[in-house]
């Protein structure tokens, strides 16, 4: 998911490990787009790659490029794709500040705070 977002030039890609904090999902993948057009492209690429590589579609999709926020819910992973303005406004990183962050360096993610033993989205 992070690689698909990166392929469409999404910015500030971040993965939060929520597994120990909430029971509804294990990871948030958060990324930013410069504008509505790029936001649509990023969300479409993520959905396409997950379907192509894993045969899965989101169980739920919310938002639209016009709102500046698109959510793709895959159960254990929820993708939040924002325009830069909406990402600053909602500031999920601050809201979930206790969650370990998984770094995304290029296309490789590694646990920033210890090894969780789980695959990185």
N, CA, C and O of each residue as an XYZ file, in Angstrom:
484
protein
N       0.828     -1.186      0.000
C       0.000      0.000      0.000
C       0.874      1.252      0.000
O       0.623      2.198     -0.746
N       1.911      1.242      0.855
C       2.836      2.368      0.878
C       3.575      2.474     -0.450
O       3.790      3.579     -0.948
N       3.961      1.353     -1.024
C       4.667      1.352     -2.307
C       3.760      1.887     -3.413
O       4.217      2.639     -4.274
N       2.496      1.514     -3.400
C       1.552      2.000     -4.408
C       1.370      3.511     -4.279
O       1.334      4.218     -5.286
N       1.257      4.006     -3.058
C       1.140      5.454     -2.839
C       2.401      6.160     -3.319
O       2.329      7.214     -3.952
N       3.543      5.581     -3.020
C       4.813      6.161     -3.437
C       4.938      6.202     -4.961
O       5.480      7.158     -5.516
N       4.443      5.178     -5.626
C       4.517      5.113     -7.083
C       3.754      6.259     -7.738
O       4.071      6.647     -8.863
N       2.765      6.798     -7.059
C       1.990      7.923     -7.583
C       2.391      9.236     -6.908
O       1.636     10.208     -6.907
N       3.586      9.241     -6.338
C       4.204     10.447     -5.769
C       3.469     11.024     -4.563
O       3.500     12.234     -4.342
N       2.807     10.169     -3.780
C       2.222     10.634     -2.526
C       3.368     11.092     -1.612
O       4.486     10.585     -1.706
N       3.083     12.032     -0.751
C       4.098     12.591      0.139
C       3.858     12.150      1.575
O       2.753     11.752      1.943
N       4.909     12.229      2.376
C       4.814     11.983      3.825
C       4.065     10.697      4.154
O       3.138     10.699      4.965
N       4.467      9.611      3.529
C       3.818      8.323      3.769
C       4.234      7.820      5.144
O       5.419      7.776      5.474
N       3.245      7.444      5.934
C       3.478      7.018      7.309
C       2.601      5.810      7.604
O       1.451      5.740      7.171
N       3.158      4.863      8.344
C       2.382      3.712      8.795
C       2.373      3.734     10.317
O       3.428      3.758     10.950
N       1.187      3.727     10.897
C       1.029      3.662     12.352
C       0.600      2.257     12.735
O      -0.332      1.709     12.147
N       1.265      1.679     13.703
C       0.929      0.355     14.215
C      -0.035      0.531     15.383
O       0.375      0.900     16.484
N      -1.299      0.269     15.142
C      -2.347      0.475     16.146
C      -2.772     -0.809     16.838
O      -3.693     -0.803     17.654
N      -2.101     -1.915     16.514
C      -2.504     -3.227     17.001
C      -2.688     -3.327     18.502
O      -3.586     -4.030     18.966
N      -1.865     -2.643     19.265
C      -1.956     -2.713     20.729
C      -2.883     -1.644     21.310
O      -3.193     -1.675     22.501
N      -3.329     -0.698     20.476
C      -4.101      0.434     20.983
C      -5.603      0.323     20.760
O      -6.391      0.740     21.608
N      -6.005     -0.241     19.616
C      -7.433     -0.358     19.319
C      -7.726     -1.736     18.751
O      -6.822     -2.424     18.277
N      -8.967     -2.130     18.798
C      -9.329     -3.470     18.349
C      -9.945     -3.534     16.968
O     -10.312     -4.619     16.519
N     -10.071     -2.412     16.278
C     -10.763     -2.435     14.993
C      -9.832     -2.552     13.792
O     -10.281     -2.932     12.711
N      -8.564     -2.240     13.947
C      -7.589     -2.354     12.860
C      -6.201     -2.466     13.466
O      -5.993     -2.107     14.625
N      -5.249     -2.964     12.682
C      -3.872     -3.062     13.155
C      -2.995     -1.916     12.670
O      -2.076     -1.496     13.373
N      -3.273     -1.405     11.466
C      -2.419     -0.378     10.880
C      -3.231      0.717     10.220
O      -4.292      0.463      9.649
N      -2.719      1.946     10.304
C      -3.145      3.044      9.454
C      -1.996      3.324      8.499
O      -0.848      3.437      8.927
N      -2.291      3.437      7.223
C      -1.343      3.963      6.253
C      -1.860      5.351      5.919
O      -2.993      5.506      5.463
N      -1.029      6.362      6.146
C      -1.425      7.752      5.946
C      -0.502      8.359      4.891
O       0.715      8.177      4.931
N      -1.101      9.081      3.951
C      -0.285      9.741      2.935
C      -0.970     11.022      2.473
O      -2.162     11.231      2.703
N      -0.186     11.873      1.817
C      -0.688     13.160      1.343
C      -0.541     13.286     -0.161
O       0.364     12.720     -0.773
N      -1.470     14.054     -0.740
C      -1.433     14.390     -2.166
C      -1.472     15.911     -2.289
O      -2.032     16.598     -1.434
N      -0.880     16.421     -3.347
C      -0.821     17.874     -3.542
C      -2.175     18.483     -3.894
O      -2.434     19.646     -3.583
N      -3.036     17.704     -4.540
C      -4.316     18.246     -4.983
C      -5.336     17.106     -5.132
O      -5.002     15.937     -4.941
N      -6.565     17.457     -5.471
C      -7.643     16.470     -5.592
C      -7.362     15.442     -6.685
O      -7.657     14.258     -6.522
N      -6.802     15.892     -7.776
C      -6.504     14.978     -8.886
C      -5.494     13.914     -8.464
O      -5.675     12.729     -8.743
N      -4.443     14.343     -7.799
C      -3.446     13.382     -7.340
C      -4.041     12.475     -6.261
O      -3.725     11.286     -6.215
N      -4.885     13.012     -5.407
C      -5.525     12.212     -4.360
C      -6.318     11.064     -4.980
O      -6.235      9.929     -4.512
N      -7.079     11.352     -6.018
C      -7.846     10.313     -6.709
C      -6.899      9.255     -7.282
O      -7.153      8.057     -7.162
N      -5.817      9.701     -7.900
C      -4.853      8.798     -8.527
C      -4.182      7.901     -7.488
O      -4.008      6.705     -7.723
N      -3.809      8.463     -6.354
C      -3.165      7.682     -5.291
C      -4.122      6.610     -4.775
O      -3.739      5.445     -4.661
N      -5.351      6.988     -4.464
C      -6.337      6.026     -3.956
C      -6.625      4.928     -4.976
O      -6.721      3.754     -4.618
N      -6.763      5.305     -6.234
C      -7.020      4.314     -7.276
C      -5.851      3.348     -7.429
O      -6.062      2.150     -7.619
N      -4.625      3.851     -7.348
C      -3.448      2.991     -7.475
C      -3.345      2.013     -6.311
O      -3.026      0.840     -6.508
N      -3.613      2.488     -5.104
C      -3.578      1.590     -3.942
C      -4.608      0.479     -4.118
O      -4.288     -0.698     -3.950
N      -5.839      0.848     -4.454
C      -6.896     -0.156     -4.626
C      -6.547     -1.136     -5.751
O      -6.770     -2.339     -5.618
N      -6.007     -0.625     -6.844
C      -5.629     -1.484     -7.968
C      -4.522     -2.455     -7.570
O      -4.625     -3.650     -7.848
N      -3.468     -1.962     -6.923
C      -2.333     -2.820     -6.558
C      -2.742     -3.891     -5.546
O      -2.321     -5.042     -5.663
N      -3.549     -3.529     -4.565
C      -3.978     -4.514     -3.569
C      -4.840     -5.581     -4.245
O      -4.705     -6.768     -3.946
N      -5.710     -5.169     -5.141
C      -6.549     -6.127     -5.874
C      -5.686     -7.025     -6.760
O      -5.875     -8.241     -6.790
N      -4.755     -6.430     -7.469
C      -3.882     -7.159     -8.389
C      -2.947     -8.124     -7.644
O      -2.780     -9.276     -8.046
N      -2.348     -7.642     -6.566
C      -1.342     -8.427     -5.844
C      -1.912     -9.390     -4.819
O      -1.315    -10.432     -4.544
N      -3.082     -9.045     -4.241
C      -3.620     -9.847     -3.140
C      -5.063    -10.295     -3.342
O      -5.611    -11.021     -2.513
N      -5.678     -9.865     -4.438
C      -7.047    -10.270     -4.723
C      -8.074     -9.694     -3.771
O      -9.158    -10.257     -3.615
N      -7.749     -8.575     -3.129
C      -8.667     -7.985     -2.150
C      -9.112     -6.600     -2.562
O      -8.328     -5.809     -3.088
N     -10.357     -6.320     -2.323
C     -10.922     -4.987     -2.502
C     -11.206     -4.433     -1.117
O     -11.367     -5.198     -0.166
N     -11.270     -3.118     -0.988
C     -11.605     -2.575      0.333
C     -13.003     -3.015      0.758
O     -13.917     -3.080     -0.064
N     -13.161     -3.317      2.042
C     -14.486     -3.664      2.540
C     -15.373     -2.426      2.609
O     -16.601     -2.515      2.619
N     -14.712     -1.266      2.655
C     -15.443     -0.002      2.708
C     -14.558      1.086      2.119
O     -13.341      1.082      2.309
N     -15.168      1.999      1.417
C     -14.467      3.158      0.866
C     -15.290      4.384      1.210
O     -16.491      4.428      0.944
N     -14.647      5.375      1.799
C     -15.339      6.606      2.207
C     -14.612      7.808      1.631
O     -13.420      7.740      1.334
N     -15.326      8.894      1.476
C     -14.734     10.139      1.027
C     -14.622     10.226     -0.484
O     -14.973      9.297     -1.212
N     -14.124     11.364     -0.932
C     -13.969     11.650     -2.350
C     -12.875     12.694     -2.493
O     -12.574     13.412     -1.539
N     -12.285     12.783     -3.661
C     -11.235     13.793     -3.847
C     -11.693     15.202     -3.467
O     -10.912     15.985     -2.927
N     -12.953     15.523     -3.747
C     -13.467     16.862     -3.443
C     -13.456     17.170     -1.947
O     -13.383     18.335     -1.556
N     -13.528     16.135     -1.108
C     -13.517     16.356      0.342
C     -12.095     16.424      0.894
O     -11.881     16.852      2.028
N     -11.117     15.996      0.077
C      -9.734     16.033      0.519
C      -9.314     14.853      1.371
O      -8.225     14.863      1.944
N     -10.162     13.829      1.466
C      -9.840     12.680      2.318
C     -10.535     11.447      1.758
O     -11.756     11.431      1.599
N      -9.758     10.425      1.461
C     -10.309      9.149      1.001
C      -9.812      8.056      1.946
O      -8.623      7.965      2.251
N     -10.754      7.231      2.398
C     -10.429      6.125      3.293
C     -10.693      4.821      2.542
O     -11.764      4.627      1.965
N      -9.700      3.932      2.559
C      -9.846      2.579      2.022
C      -9.668      1.630      3.196
O      -8.582      1.542      3.769
N     -10.732      0.922      3.554
C     -10.724      0.048      4.725
C     -10.574     -1.400      4.283
O     -11.457     -1.959      3.631
N      -9.445     -2.000      4.647
C      -9.172     -3.404      4.325
C      -9.238     -4.287      5.573
O      -8.727     -5.407      5.565
N      -9.848     -3.804      6.619
C      -9.933     -4.593      7.849
C      -8.732     -4.348      8.742
O      -8.761     -3.453      9.587
N      -7.683     -5.124      8.567
C      -6.520     -4.944      9.439
C      -5.668     -3.745      9.047
O      -4.808     -3.315      9.815
N      -5.904     -3.203      7.853
C      -5.208     -1.993      7.399
C      -6.247     -1.005      6.885
O      -7.119     -1.359      6.091
N      -6.142      0.239      7.348
C      -7.004      1.311      6.862
C      -6.098      2.387      6.268
O      -5.200      2.897      6.938
N      -6.344      2.722      5.013
C      -5.568      3.742      4.319
C      -6.305      5.068      4.414
O      -7.499      5.154      4.129
N      -5.573      6.104      4.820
C      -6.091      7.470      4.858
C      -5.264      8.292      3.882
O      -4.102      8.598      4.150
N      -5.855      8.646      2.762
C      -5.181      9.487      1.782
C      -5.817     10.874      1.854
O      -7.032     11.022      1.717
N      -4.988     11.872      2.067
C      -5.446     13.246      2.282
C      -4.838     14.193      1.261
O      -3.799     13.906      0.666
N      -5.506     15.330      1.066
C      -4.786     16.465      0.506
C      -3.938     17.011      1.655
O      -4.222     16.736      2.821
N      -2.923     17.768      1.338
C      -2.032     18.288      2.388
C      -2.799     19.124      3.406
O      -2.556     19.024      4.609
N      -3.726     19.950      2.920
C      -4.512     20.813      3.807
C      -5.360     19.992      4.790
O      -5.366     20.270      5.989
N      -6.064     18.996      4.286
C      -6.914     18.176      5.150
C      -6.081     17.356      6.130
O      -6.497     17.147      7.269
N      -4.919     16.892      5.704
C      -4.064     16.129      6.619
C      -3.633     17.004      7.785
O      -3.645     16.551      8.930
N      -3.256     18.234      7.520
C      -2.880     19.145      8.619
C      -4.075     19.388      9.544
O      -3.917     19.436     10.764
N      -5.266     19.543      8.964
C      -6.461     19.823      9.756
C      -6.811     18.663     10.686
O      -7.045     18.872     11.876
N      -6.850     17.443     10.151
C      -7.254     16.290     10.966
C      -6.126     15.745     11.824
O      -6.391     15.187     12.888
N      -4.900     15.884     11.409
C      -3.706     15.570     12.200
C      -3.800     14.222     12.931
O      -3.673     14.155     14.154
N      -4.025     13.157     12.160
C      -4.131     11.818     12.746
C      -2.858     11.400     13.476
O      -2.912     10.637     14.441
N      -1.720     11.900     13.016
C      -0.460     11.566     13.692
C      -0.475     12.035     15.143
O       0.029     11.337     16.023
N      -1.044     13.206     15.401
C      -1.134     13.711     16.776
C      -2.198     12.937     17.554
O      -1.995     12.574     18.713
N      -3.329     12.692     16.903
C      -4.421     11.969     17.552
C      -3.969     10.582     18.009
O      -4.326     10.140     19.101
N      -3.187      9.898     17.177
C      -2.673      8.570     17.492
C      -1.186      8.647     17.836
O      -0.400      7.798     17.415
N      -0.810      9.661     18.598
C       0.587      9.907     18.937
C       1.255      8.792     19.714
O       2.481      8.685     19.692
N       0.482      7.951     20.406
C       1.057      6.839     21.171
C       1.379      5.630     20.302
O       2.046      4.703     20.762
N       0.922      5.625     19.070
C       1.121      4.469     18.193
C       2.556      4.442     17.665
O       3.082      5.471     17.242
N       3.187      3.270     17.689
C       4.505      3.161     17.058
C       4.397      3.489     15.572
O       3.428      3.129     14.904
N       5.410      4.175     15.082
C       5.456      4.565     13.668
C       6.421      3.661     12.933
O       7.530      3.397     13.397
N       5.982      3.196     11.789
C       6.841      2.394     10.938
C       7.375      3.306      9.849
O       6.605      3.935      9.123
N       8.673      3.375      9.737
C       9.283      4.253      8.752
C       9.122      3.675      7.353
O       9.155      2.460      7.159
N       8.952      4.554      6.399
C       8.878      4.159      5.004
C      10.064      4.831      4.313
O      10.022      6.023      4.010
N      11.111      4.063      4.072
C      12.306      4.571      3.386
C      12.298      3.988      1.987
O      12.524      2.791      1.806
N      12.042      4.822      1.008
C      11.882      4.307     -0.350
C      10.648      3.432     -0.382
O       9.540      3.899     -0.118
N      10.834      2.180     -0.699
C       9.714      1.248     -0.714
C       9.840      0.202      0.374
O       9.069     -0.757      0.393
N      10.784      0.361      1.274
C      11.015     -0.618      2.330
C      10.613      0.000      3.651
O      11.045      1.105      3.979
N       9.784     -0.709      4.417
C       9.365     -0.226      5.732
C      10.033     -1.042      6.818
O      10.196     -2.255      6.686
N      10.415     -0.381      7.879
C      10.984     -1.077      9.020
C      10.405     -0.486     10.286
O      10.039      0.688     10.322
N      10.323     -1.295     11.319
C       9.734     -0.824     12.575
C      10.641      0.209     13.210
O      11.826     -0.048     13.427
N      10.097      1.365     13.508
C      10.871      2.428     14.129
C      11.019      2.196     15.624
O      11.973      2.673     16.239
N      10.076      1.464     16.211
C      10.108      1.226     17.654
C      10.012     -0.265     17.920
O       8.981     -0.750     18.385
N      11.069     -0.985     17.633
C      11.079     -2.417     17.930
C      10.421     -3.241     16.855
O       9.703     -2.713     16.006
N      10.664     -4.533     16.890
C      10.119     -5.455     15.908
C       8.782     -5.977     16.399
O       8.701     -6.577     17.470
N       7.732     -5.750     15.618
C       6.398     -6.207     16.018
C       6.136     -7.634     15.590
O       5.187     -8.260     16.061
N       6.984     -8.165     14.683
C       6.772     -9.517     14.206
C       5.648     -9.648     13.202
O       5.315    -10.760     12.793
N       5.043     -8.511     12.784
C       3.961     -8.521     11.818
C       4.437     -7.953     10.511
O       5.372     -7.153     10.469
N       3.791     -8.368      9.443
C       4.107     -7.812      8.141
C       3.691     -6.365      8.056
O       2.674     -5.969      8.626
N       4.462     -5.582      7.354
C       4.173     -4.176      7.175
C       3.310     -3.977      5.944
O       3.613     -4.528      4.886
N       2.230     -3.194      6.059
C       1.347     -2.960      4.907
C       2.050     -2.153      3.819
O       1.453     -1.867      2.781
